[in-house]
């Protein structure tokens, strides 16, 4: 199963220049804990970073800085981990585990934003793949039993 089959295609995005308090309101209004930070180019959106609710809490609130005077670019994580839409679910899970992230942007082969996928989404996909494997094995065993083998 490819990541494109389970990722969410409606991605809530932000831009580096967006005021941090505006990004926080966007998270609240859209009920998300992160925003993919993008640049618009070549008729598409290209991910350049991630902004999480934790980034806002640690970099602005806990540091007693004014989120109305800070931009998304000031606090976003620029060390971006992405998976491709044609990556296998198991491979994407392994990458996220190695990098210690719970959600990643999904990109096309060219690098354009195609969706977002969470660890929970990937785990559900991996379980579905395992269920298919168990069903195939069970079907083979049942066929062998009917044939007397």
Backbone as a printed PyTorch tensor [residue, N CA C, xyz], in Angstrom:
tensor([[[  0.8460,  -1.1760,   0.0000],
         [  0.0000,   0.0000,   0.0000],
         [  0.8950,   1.2450,   0.0000]],

        [[  0.5880,   2.1600,  -0.9050],
         [  1.3460,   3.3980,  -0.9960],
         [  0.7800,   4.4490,  -0.0510]],

        [[  1.6360,   5.3830,   0.3440],
         [  1.2350,   6.4620,   1.2350],
         [  0.0800,   7.2660,   0.6430]],

        [[  0.0660,   7.4510,  -0.6810],
         [ -0.9900,   8.2660,  -1.3130],
         [ -2.3800,   7.7080,  -1.0290]],

        [[ -2.4590,   6.3950,  -0.7460],
         [ -3.7510,   5.7720,  -0.4950],
         [ -4.3180,   6.1130,   0.8790]],

        [[ -3.4730,   6.5490,   1.7970],
         [ -3.9610,   6.8090,   3.1600],
         [ -3.7080,   8.2240,   3.6610]],

        [[ -2.9460,   9.0270,   2.9040],
         [ -2.6490,  10.3770,   3.3900],
         [ -3.8760,  11.2670,   3.2630]],

        [[ -3.8460,  12.3510,   4.0000],
         [ -4.9070,  13.3590,   3.9110],
         [ -4.4710,  14.4010,   2.8860]],

        [[ -5.3440,  14.6590,   1.9310],
         [ -4.9750,  15.5620,   0.8460],
         [ -5.3060,  17.0170,   1.1580]],

        [[ -6.1840,  17.2540,   2.0840],
         [ -6.5310,  18.6210,   2.4820],
         [ -5.5770,  19.1050,   3.5580]],

        [[ -4.4600,  19.6900,   3.1440],
         [ -3.4080,  20.0960,   4.0720],
         [ -3.6030,  21.5550,   4.4650]],

        [[ -3.5170,  21.8310,   5.7550],
         [ -3.5780,  23.2020,   6.2380],
         [ -2.1490,  23.7420,   6.2080]],

        [[ -1.9570,  24.8410,   5.4890],
         [ -0.6060,  25.3590,   5.2680],
         [ -0.4390,  26.7530,   5.8540]],

        [[  0.8210,  27.1130,   6.0300],
         [  1.2060,  28.4560,   6.4600],
         [  2.3710,  28.9010,   5.5800]],

        [[  2.7050,  30.1700,   5.7030],
         [  3.8320,  30.7470,   4.9830],
         [  4.8050,  31.3520,   5.9870]],

        [[  6.0750,  31.4010,   5.6340],
         [  7.0980,  31.9130,   6.5470],
         [  6.7580,  33.2910,   7.1040]],

        [[  6.2020,  34.1580,   6.2880],
         [  5.9400,  35.5380,   6.7000],
         [  4.6820,  35.6830,   7.5570]],

        [[  3.8780,  34.6350,   7.6630],
         [  2.6450,  34.7080,   8.4430],
         [  2.9660,  35.0170,   9.9130]],

        [[  2.1770,  35.8800,  10.5070],
         [  2.3480,  36.2120,  11.9210],
         [  2.0120,  34.9700,  12.7500]],

        [[  2.8150,  34.7110,  13.7570],
         [  2.6740,  33.4950,  14.5570],
         [  1.3040,  33.3890,  15.2290]],

        [[  0.7790,  34.4870,  15.7300],
         [ -0.5390,  34.4360,  16.3630],
         [ -1.6170,  34.0630,  15.3410]],

        [[ -1.4530,  34.5050,  14.0960],
         [ -2.3880,  34.1400,  13.0280],
         [ -2.3080,  32.6320,  12.7430]],

        [[ -1.0910,  32.0960,  12.7400],
         [ -0.9130,  30.6550,  12.5290],
         [ -1.5610,  29.8640,  13.6680]],

        [[ -1.4330,  30.3520,  14.8890],
         [ -2.0430,  29.6780,  16.0420],
         [ -3.5660,  29.6700,  15.9150]],

        [[ -4.1370,  30.8000,  15.4780],
         [ -5.5950,  30.8570,  15.2680],
         [ -6.0220,  29.8930,  14.1690]],

        [[ -5.2130,  29.7950,  13.1190],
         [ -5.5090,  28.8710,  12.0260],
         [ -5.5260,  27.4280,  12.5390]],

        [[ -4.5690,  27.0860,  13.3730],
         [ -4.5540,  25.7420,  13.9760],
         [ -5.8150,  25.5060,  14.7950]],

        [[ -6.1730,  26.4940,  15.6060],
         [ -7.3790,  26.3590,  16.4370],
         [ -8.6250,  26.2040,  15.5740]],

        [[ -8.7680,  27.0710,  14.5860],
         [ -9.9710,  27.0700,  13.7520],
         [-10.0950,  25.8140,  12.8930]],

        [[ -8.9690,  25.2560,  12.4660],
         [ -8.9780,  24.0700,  11.6020],
         [ -8.7740,  22.7710,  12.3900]],

        [[ -8.6270,  22.8950,  13.7180],
         [ -8.4900,  21.7330,  14.6080],
         [ -7.3060,  20.8450,  14.2240]],

        [[ -6.1420,  21.4850,  14.0280],
         [ -4.9220,  20.7510,  13.7090],
         [ -3.8160,  21.1580,  14.6780]],

        [[ -2.8530,  20.2790,  14.8640],
         [ -1.7250,  20.5500,  15.7550],
         [ -0.4700,  20.9620,  15.0240]],

        [[ -0.5580,  21.0280,  13.6920],
         [  0.6170,  21.4440,  12.9250],
         [  0.1820,  22.0380,  11.5950]],

        [[  1.0770,  22.8280,  11.0360],
         [  0.8820,  23.4120,   9.7190],
         [  2.1170,  23.1030,   8.8790]],

        [[  1.9080,  22.7680,   7.6310],
         [  3.0240,  22.6120,   6.7110],
         [  3.3410,  24.0100,   6.1820]],

        [[  4.5830,  24.4230,   6.3380],
         [  5.0100,  25.7310,   5.8440],
         [  5.4470,  25.5470,   4.3930]],

        [[  4.8760,  26.3610,   3.5150],
         [  5.0980,  26.1780,   2.0760],
         [  5.5440,  27.4670,   1.4050]],

        [[  6.0840,  27.2790,   0.1990],
         [  6.3270,  28.3660,  -0.7440],
         [  5.4920,  28.0600,  -1.9760]],

        [[  4.8930,  29.0790,  -2.5630],
         [  4.1600,  28.9100,  -3.8190],
         [  5.1350,  29.0890,  -4.9680]],

        [[  5.2330,  28.0660,  -5.8220],
         [  6.0470,  28.1720,  -7.0390],
         [  5.6450,  27.0750,  -8.0040]],

        [[  5.8820,  27.3500,  -9.2740],
         [  5.5790,  26.3790, -10.3310],
         [  4.1650,  25.8190, -10.2180]],

        [[  3.2010,  26.6900,  -9.9750],
         [  1.7880,  26.2970,  -9.8980],
         [  1.5190,  25.2510,  -8.8340]],

        [[  2.2660,  25.2880,  -7.7510],
         [  2.0320,  24.3500,  -6.6640],
         [  2.6120,  24.8610,  -5.3670]],

        [[  2.4070,  24.0870,  -4.3340],
         [  2.9310,  24.4220,  -3.0120],
         [  4.0880,  23.4710,  -2.7110]],

        [[  5.1980,  24.0300,  -2.2480],
         [  6.4040,  23.2560,  -1.9780],
         [  6.7270,  23.3780,  -0.4900]],

        [[  6.7370,  22.2740,   0.2410],
         [  6.9960,  22.3410,   1.6810],
         [  8.4340,  22.7620,   1.9970]],

        [[  8.5510,  23.6730,   2.9650],
         [  9.8630,  24.1580,   3.3940],
         [ 10.0520,  24.0380,   4.9010]],

        [[  9.0060,  23.6520,   5.6140],
         [  9.1110,  23.5250,   7.0640],
         [  7.8100,  23.0500,   7.6740]],

        [[  7.8650,  22.8490,   8.9830],
         [  6.6750,  22.4740,   9.7590],
         [  6.5840,  23.4000,  10.9540]],

        [[  5.3730,  23.7240,  11.3240],
         [  5.1050,  24.4930,  12.5340],
         [  4.1290,  23.6940,  13.3670]],

        [[  4.5090,  23.3910,  14.5940],
         [  3.6280,  22.6390,  15.4820],
         [  3.1630,  23.5250,  16.6240]],

        [[  2.1050,  23.0880,  17.2840],
         [  1.6380,  23.8180,  18.4570],
         [  2.7310,  23.8530,  19.5240]],

        [[  3.5550,  22.8160,  19.5730],
         [  4.6750,  22.7800,  20.5320],
         [  5.7160,  23.8390,  20.1850]],

        [[  5.9920,  24.0390,  18.8940],
         [  6.9250,  25.0920,  18.4750],
         [  6.4630,  26.4460,  19.0040]],

        [[  5.1760,  26.7090,  18.8910],
         [  4.6290,  27.9840,  19.3620],
         [  4.7610,  28.0930,  20.8700]],

        [[  4.4260,  27.0160,  21.5630],
         [  4.4890,  27.0200,  23.0260],
         [  5.9110,  27.2490,  23.5180]],

        [[  6.8610,  26.5230,  22.9840],
         [  8.2470,  26.5990,  23.4650],
         [  8.9270,  27.8880,  23.0230]],

        [[  8.7650,  28.2730,  21.7680],
         [  9.5030,  29.4140,  21.2300],
         [  8.8830,  30.7670,  21.5400]],

        [[  7.6010,  30.7990,  21.7660],
         [  6.9540,  32.0890,  22.0160],
         [  6.4010,  32.1780,  23.4290]],

        [[  5.4430,  31.3430,  23.7420],
         [  4.7520,  31.4510,  25.0270],
         [  5.7060,  31.2310,  26.2000]],

        [[  6.4170,  30.0960,  26.2170],
         [  7.3180,  29.7940,  27.3360],
         [  8.4920,  30.7660,  27.4070]],

        [[  8.8930,  31.3000,  26.2670],
         [ 10.0000,  32.2600,  26.2310],
         [  9.5130,  33.6930,  26.4900]],

        [[  8.2090,  33.8440,  26.7490],
         [  7.5830,  35.1320,  27.0370],
         [  7.8290,  36.1570,  25.9220]],

        [[  7.7350,  35.6530,  24.6780],
         [  7.8470,  36.5220,  23.5140],
         [  6.4500,  36.7440,  22.9480]],

        [[  6.2530,  37.8230,  22.2770],
         [  4.9380,  38.1880,  21.7550],
         [  4.7000,  37.5200,  20.4000]],

        [[  3.7540,  36.5540,  20.3300],
         [  3.4970,  35.8710,  19.0550],
         [  2.9090,  36.7920,  17.9890]],

        [[  2.4900,  37.9980,  18.3640],
         [  1.9710,  38.9580,  17.3810],
         [  3.1030,  39.6700,  16.6420]],

        [[  4.3260,  39.5560,  17.1840],
         [  5.4690,  40.2230,  16.5540],
         [  6.4500,  39.2230,  15.9460]],

        [[  6.1020,  37.9580,  15.9980],
         [  6.9720,  36.9050,  15.4610],
         [  6.3230,  36.3170,  14.2150]],

        [[  7.1520,  35.7660,  13.3470],
         [  6.6150,  35.1200,  12.1540],
         [  6.7640,  33.6060,  12.2720]],

        [[  6.0330,  32.9190,  11.4440],
         [  6.1430,  31.4620,  11.3690],
         [  7.5890,  31.0770,  11.0850]],

        [[  8.2370,  31.8140,  10.2000],
         [  9.6300,  31.5350,   9.8540],
         [ 10.5780,  31.6350,  11.0300]],

        [[ 10.2140,  32.4170,  12.0570],
         [ 11.0670,  32.5570,  13.2480],
         [ 11.1310,  31.2800,  14.0690]],

        [[ 10.0790,  30.4690,  14.0290],
         [ 10.0190,  29.3190,  14.9410],
         [  9.7820,  27.9720,  14.2770]],

        [[  9.5210,  27.9670,  12.9820],
         [  9.2310,  26.7000,  12.3070],
         [ 10.4550,  25.7820,  12.3320]],

        [[ 10.1950,  24.4950,  12.1760],
         [ 11.2720,  23.5250,  12.0150],
         [ 11.5950,  23.4420,  10.5340]],

        [[ 12.8240,  23.8130,  10.1740],
         [ 13.2230,  23.7950,   8.7700],
         [ 13.8650,  22.4690,   8.3750]],

        [[ 14.2100,  21.6480,   9.3620],
         [ 14.7800,  20.3250,   9.0890],
         [ 13.6180,  19.3930,   8.7700]],

        [[ 13.1270,  19.5240,   7.5550],
         [ 11.8760,  18.8900,   7.1630],
         [ 12.0680,  17.4390,   6.7320]],

        [[ 11.2240,  16.5700,   7.2770],
         [ 11.1720,  15.1700,   6.8680],
         [  9.9150,  15.0160,   6.0280]],

        [[ 10.0740,  14.4960,   4.8090],
         [  8.9340,  14.2660,   3.9150],
         [  8.9570,  12.8170,   3.4450]],

        [[  7.7970,  12.3230,   3.0590],
         [  7.7150,  11.0320,   2.3840],
         [  7.0900,  11.2820,   1.0150]],

        [[  7.4130,  10.4160,   0.0870],
         [  6.8300,  10.5450,  -1.2470],
         [  5.5030,   9.8140,  -1.2980]],

        [[  4.6350,  10.2820,  -2.1550],
         [  3.3090,   9.6840,  -2.2590],
         [  3.3520,   8.2480,  -2.7550]],

        [[  4.4400,   7.8570,  -3.4390],
         [  4.5480,   6.4740,  -3.9040],
         [  5.3880,   5.5960,  -2.9740]],

        [[  5.7790,   6.1260,  -1.8050],
         [  6.4860,   5.3120,  -0.8050],
         [  5.5300,   4.2840,  -0.2130]],

        [[  6.0660,   3.1360,   0.1140],
         [  5.2990,   2.1040,   0.7950],
         [  5.0680,   2.5300,   2.2390]],

        [[  3.9280,   2.1610,   2.7810],
         [  3.5580,   2.5090,   4.1460],
         [  4.6200,   2.0370,   5.1520]],

        [[  5.1240,   0.8360,   4.9830],
         [  6.1150,   0.2860,   5.9110],
         [  7.4110,   1.1000,   5.8520]],

        [[  7.8420,   1.4780,   4.6500],
         [  9.0550,   2.2910,   4.5010],
         [  8.8660,   3.6710,   5.1320]],

        [[  7.6960,   4.2710,   4.9580],
         [  7.4110,   5.5750,   5.5500],
         [  7.4260,   5.4820,   7.0720]],

        [[  6.8550,   4.4120,   7.6140],
         [  6.8830,   4.1890,   9.0700],
         [  8.3140,   4.1100,   9.5780]],

        [[  9.1660,   3.3830,   8.8810],
         [ 10.5620,   3.2300,   9.2880],
         [ 11.2760,   4.5830,   9.2850]],

        [[ 11.0320,   5.4050,   8.2610],
         [ 11.6530,   6.7260,   8.1860],
         [ 11.2090,   7.6010,   9.3560]],

        [[  9.9200,   7.6070,   9.6390],
         [  9.4030,   8.4290,  10.7240],
         [  9.9640,   7.9670,  12.0620]],

        [[ 10.1260,   6.6880,  12.2300],
         [ 10.7020,   6.1600,  13.4730],
         [ 12.1520,   6.6020,  13.6140]],

        [[ 12.9170,   6.4740,  12.5260],
         [ 14.3310,   6.8870,  12.5590],
         [ 14.4780,   8.3690,  12.8740]],

        [[ 13.5960,   9.1960,  12.3140],
         [ 13.6990,  10.6470,  12.4930],
         [ 12.9410,  11.1720,  13.7050]],

        [[ 12.1520,  10.3040,  14.3560],
         [ 11.4390,  10.6970,  15.5710],
         [ 10.3390,  11.7100,  15.3470]],

        [[  9.5840,  11.5570,  14.2600],
         [  8.4810,  12.4790,  13.9750],
         [  7.1650,  11.7220,  13.8960]],

        [[  6.0800,  12.4310,  14.1870],
         [  4.7530,  11.8100,  14.2160],
         [  3.8850,  12.1830,  13.0200]],

        [[  4.2920,  13.2050,  12.2670],
         [  3.5310,  13.6150,  11.0840],
         [  4.5010,  14.1870,  10.0800]],

        [[  4.2310,  13.9170,   8.7980],
         [  5.1210,  14.4020,   7.7500],
         [  4.3170,  14.8170,   6.5160]],

        [[  4.8240,  15.8110,   5.8000],
         [  4.2240,  16.1430,   4.5130],
         [  4.4770,  15.0120,   3.5180]],

        [[  3.5310,  14.8450,   2.6310],
         [  3.6490,  13.8780,   1.5390],
         [  3.8660,  14.6910,   0.2700]],

        [[  4.8950,  14.3230,  -0.4960],
         [  5.2360,  15.0690,  -1.6970],
         [  5.2210,  14.1590,  -2.9160]],

        [[  5.0800,  14.7770,  -4.0750],
         [  5.1850,  14.0550,  -5.3390],
         [  6.6630,  13.7890,  -5.6240]],

        [[  6.9240,  13.0460,  -6.6760],
         [  8.3250,  12.8090,  -7.0840],
         [  9.0750,  14.1200,  -7.3120]],

        [[  8.3720,  15.1360,  -7.7890],
         [  8.9910,  16.4340,  -8.0620],
         [  9.2120,  17.2520,  -6.7900]],

        [[  8.5430,  16.8770,  -5.7010],
         [  8.6980,  17.5920,  -4.4410],
         [  7.5510,  18.5070,  -4.0770]],

        [[  6.4860,  18.5100,  -4.8740],
         [  5.3270,  19.3570,  -4.6060],
         [  4.4380,  18.7080,  -3.5370]],

        [[  3.8510,  19.5190,  -2.6800],
         [  3.0010,  19.0220,  -1.6020],
         [  1.7960,  18.2750,  -2.1630]],

        [[  1.5760,  17.0580,  -1.6480],
         [  0.4510,  16.2340,  -2.0960],
         [ -0.4790,  15.8780,  -0.9480]],

        [[ -0.0140,  15.9950,   0.2940],
         [ -0.8320,  15.6210,   1.4400],
         [ -0.0180,  15.6480,   2.7130]],

        [[ -0.5930,  15.0710,   3.7430],
         [  0.0890,  14.9170,   5.0200],
         [ -0.3190,  13.5610,   5.5830]],

        [[  0.5970,  12.9280,   6.2860],
         [  0.3080,  11.6270,   6.8650],
         [  0.8460,  11.6070,   8.2960]],

        [[  0.0900,  10.9790,   9.1740],
         [  0.5020,  10.8720,  10.5740],
         [  0.9330,   9.4420,  10.8720]],

        [[  1.5870,   9.3000,  11.9900],
         [  1.9990,   7.9760,  12.4420],
         [  0.7870,   7.0600,  12.5730]],

        [[ -0.3070,   7.5740,  13.1110],
         [ -1.5230,   6.7710,  13.2560],
         [ -2.0610,   6.3130,  11.8930]],

        [[ -2.0330,   7.2110,  10.8970],
         [ -2.4770,   6.8390,   9.5470],
         [ -1.6380,   5.6810,   9.0130]],

        [[ -0.3160,   5.7940,   9.1790],
         [  0.5890,   4.7610,   8.6750],
         [  0.4110,   3.4410,   9.4130]],

        [[  0.1900,   3.5070,  10.7130],
         [ -0.0350,   2.2700,  11.4720],
         [ -1.3020,   1.5700,  10.9950]],

        [[ -2.3610,   2.3500,  10.7400],
         [ -3.5900,   1.7470,  10.2030],
         [ -3.3190,   1.0980,   8.8460]],

        [[ -2.5230,   1.7540,   8.0050],
         [ -2.1820,   1.1930,   6.6980],
         [ -1.3560,  -0.0750,   6.8180]],

        [[ -0.4080,  -0.0870,   7.7520],
         [  0.4210,  -1.2780,   7.9600],
         [ -0.4300,  -2.4440,   8.4600]],

        [[ -1.3650,  -2.1590,   9.3500],
         [ -2.2610,  -3.2110,   9.8550],
         [ -3.1070,  -3.7680,   8.7120]],

        [[ -3.5830,  -2.8900,   7.8380],
         [ -4.3720,  -3.3530,   6.6920],
         [ -3.5340,  -4.2620,   5.7940]],

        [[ -2.2660,  -3.9140,   5.5880],
         [ -1.3880,  -4.7660,   4.7840],
         [ -1.1890,  -6.1210,   5.4660]],

        [[ -1.0160,  -6.1200,   6.7710],
         [ -0.8550,  -7.3780,   7.5030],
         [ -2.1310,  -8.2070,   7.4520]],

        [[ -3.2910,  -7.5540,   7.5440],
         [ -4.5720,  -8.2680,   7.4290],
         [ -4.6870,  -8.9470,   6.0620]],

        [[ -4.2720,  -8.2430,   5.0040],
         [ -4.2990,  -8.8240,   3.6640],
         [ -3.3880, -10.0430,   3.5750]],

        [[ -2.2190,  -9.9590,   4.2010],
         [ -1.2780, -11.0710,   4.2000],
         [ -1.8620, -12.2770,   4.9360]],

        [[ -2.4580, -12.0450,   6.0840],
         [ -3.0840, -13.1250,   6.8470],
         [ -4.2180, -13.7600,   6.0490]],

        [[ -5.0290, -12.9410,   5.3860],
         [ -6.1230, -13.4680,   4.5750],
         [ -5.5930, -14.3240,   3.4320]],

        [[ -4.5150, -13.8930,   2.7970],
         [ -3.9330, -14.6730,   1.6920],
         [ -3.4230, -16.0140,   2.1890]],

        [[ -2.7430, -16.0140,   3.3230],
         [ -2.2180, -17.2620,   3.8830],
         [ -3.3670, -18.1810,   4.2880]],

        [[ -4.3780, -17.6060,   4.9200],
         [ -5.5400, -18.4060,   5.3310],
         [ -6.2390, -19.0120,   4.1280]],

        [[ -6.3500, -18.2400,   3.0600],
         [ -6.9700, -18.7460,   1.8390],
         [ -6.1740, -19.8960,   1.2450]],

        [[ -4.8520, -19.7950,   1.2570],
         [ -4.0040, -20.8720,   0.7440],
         [ -4.1540, -22.1370,   1.5970]],

        [[ -4.1930, -21.9620,   2.9150],
         [ -4.3380, -23.1170,   3.8000],
         [ -5.6850, -23.8010,   3.6030]],

        [[ -6.7440, -22.9990,   3.4260],
         [ -8.0700, -23.5650,   3.2030],
         [ -8.1190, -24.3190,   1.8730]],

        [[ -7.4860, -23.7650,   0.8440],
         [ -7.4560, -24.4280,  -0.4680],
         [ -6.7120, -25.7570,  -0.3780]],

        [[ -5.5840, -25.7490,   0.3450],
         [ -4.8080, -26.9990,   0.5230],
         [ -5.6200, -28.0290,   1.2730]],

        [[ -6.3790, -27.6070,   2.2610],
         [ -7.1860, -28.5440,   3.0540],
         [ -8.2830, -29.1390,   2.1860]],

        [[ -8.9000, -28.3260,   1.3210],
         [ -9.9510, -28.8420,   0.4280],
         [ -9.3910, -29.8380,  -0.5790]],

        [[ -8.1580, -29.5860,  -1.0000],
         [ -7.5440, -30.4550,  -1.9950],
         [ -6.9310, -31.7120,  -1.3710]],

        [[ -6.9440, -31.7340,  -0.0460],
         [ -6.3950, -32.9060,   0.6440],
         [ -4.9030, -32.8700,   0.7840]],

        [[ -4.2820, -31.7070,   0.5960],
         [ -2.8340, -31.5760,   0.6360],
         [ -2.3640, -31.0680,   1.9030]]])
